[in-house]
Amino acid sequence: MKSKTSASSAERGVLKGWPAIAKFLGQPVSVAQRWGKTGMPVKKQGRFVTALQEELIAGLGAKLGESPCT
């Protein structure tokens, strides 16, 4: 039953927990957590953190497009 819930979340592009978010970003968990504190679009749901894949991609695109002088 748990795998059915996980599959439906994955189909919708929902990442649950820092390990899943970090794996999607290709970064260690500590880096994902730091990025979460500095504005990465994550939502706290009780004791869990979730993120939408498309919001992370959009957020990374915005960061990459920023000028290093700002």
Stockholm file with secondary structure:
# STOCKHOLM 1.0

chainA/1-70         MKSKTSASSAERGVLKGWPAIAKFLGQPVSVAQRWGKTGMPVKKQGRFVTALQEELIAGLGAKLGESPCT
#=GR chainA/1-70 SS CHHHHHHHHHHTTEEESHHHHHHHHTSCHHHHHHHHHTTCCCEEETTEEEEEHHHHHHHHHHHHHSCTTC
#=GC SS_cons        CHHHHHHHHHHTTEEESHHHHHHHHTSCHHHHHHHHHTTCCCEEETTEEEEEHHHHHHHHHHHHHSCTTC
//
